[in-house]
């Protein structure tokens, strides 16, 4: 999937829907995927990003929210492998904009969802 194909998923993103999905799936999706989702979310809010970079994050989070994508999410554990691949791709493209503060906010939120705090 290239950047032009990714952008079409922006229409599925909303903050409310993202956190609704995390509330029901955080413990199922694993720490790594949860870390990418939350780090990109906080980068979207607080990162020094271009409009294009913000669009990539919104699209990747929209793809994560969408339950029926290339591999449907209900097909655990493989159902989230495509989400992980896309979120990893976007994270790696933008990792220079991920500050220690953004990483810390994501880790704290992960701890809240998983009932632990791994700093």
C-alpha positions in Angstrom: 0.0 0.0 0.0 1.4 3.4 -0.9 0.8 6.8 0.6 -2.0 7.6 -1.9 -3.8 4.4 -1.1 -3.4 5.0 2.6 -5.1 8.4 2.6 -8.5 7.0 1.6 -8.9 5.6 5.1 -9.0 9.1 6.7 -12.8 9.0 6.5 -12.9 6.2 9.1 -11.1 8.2 11.7 -12.7 9.9 14.7 -11.2 10.3 18.2 -14.3 8.9 19.8 -14.4 5.8 17.6 -10.6 5.3 18.1 -11.0 5.3 21.9 -14.1 3.1 21.7 -12.2 0.5 19.8 -9.2 0.7 22.2 -11.6 0.3 25.1 -12.8 -3.0 23.7 -9.6 -4.3 22.1 -6.6 -3.0 23.9 -5.9 -6.2 25.7 -6.4 -8.3 22.6 -4.2 -6.4 20.2 -0.9 -6.5 22.2 1.4 -3.9 23.6 3.3 -3.2 20.3 0.2 -2.4 18.2 -1.2 -0.4 21.1 2.0 1.5 21.3 2.0 2.5 17.7 -1.7 3.5 17.8 -1.3 5.7 20.9 2.1 7.2 19.9 0.7 8.2 16.5 -2.4 9.6 18.1 -0.4 11.8 20.5 1.9 12.8 17.6 -1.2 13.9 15.7 -2.2 16.1 18.6 1.2 17.5 19.7 3.8 16.7 17.0 5.4 19.2 14.7 4.0 17.7 11.5 3.0 18.7 8.0 -0.6 18.4 6.8 0.5 15.4 4.7 2.0 13.7 7.8 -1.1 14.4 9.8 -3.1 12.9 7.0 -1.0 9.8 7.0 -1.6 9.4 10.8 -5.4 10.0 10.5 -5.5 7.4 7.6 -3.5 4.8 9.5 -5.7 5.3 12.6 -8.8 5.1 10.4 -7.6 1.9 9.0 -7.1 0.5 12.5 -10.6 1.5 13.5 -12.1 -0.1 10.4 -13.1 -3.7 11.5 -13.2 -5.2 8.0 -10.1 -4.3 6.1 -7.6 -6.5 4.2 -7.6 -9.0 7.0 -10.7 -8.6 9.2 -9.9 -7.9 12.8 -12.1 -10.6 14.2 -9.7 -13.2 12.7 -7.5 -13.2 15.8 -4.5 -13.0 16.0 -3.8 -12.5 12.3 -6.6 -9.9 12.0 -4.5 -7.2 13.3 -1.3 -8.0 11.3 -2.2 -5.7 8.4 -3.0 -2.9 10.9 0.4 -3.5 12.6 2.1 -3.4 9.2 0.5 -0.1 8.2 1.0 1.6 11.6 4.6 0.5 11.7 5.1 1.9 8.2 3.6 5.3 9.2 5.5 5.3 12.5 8.8 4.7 10.8 8.2 7.5 8.2 7.4 9.9 11.1 9.6 8.7 13.9 11.8 11.8 13.7 8.8 13.9 14.9 8.1 11.6 17.9 9.3 13.4 20.9 10.1 11.8 24.3 7.0 13.5 25.7 4.8 11.9 23.1 6.3 8.5 23.8 5.8 9.0 27.6 2.1 9.9 27.1 1.6 6.8 25.0 3.3 4.6 27.6 1.2 6.0 30.4 -2.0 5.4 28.4 -0.9 1.9 27.6 -0.4 1.3 31.3 -3.9 2.4 31.9 -5.3 0.1 29.3 -3.2 -3.0 30.3 -3.3 -2.4 34.0 0.5 -2.0 34.3 3.1 0.6 33.7 6.2 -0.3 31.7 8.3 2.8 31.6 
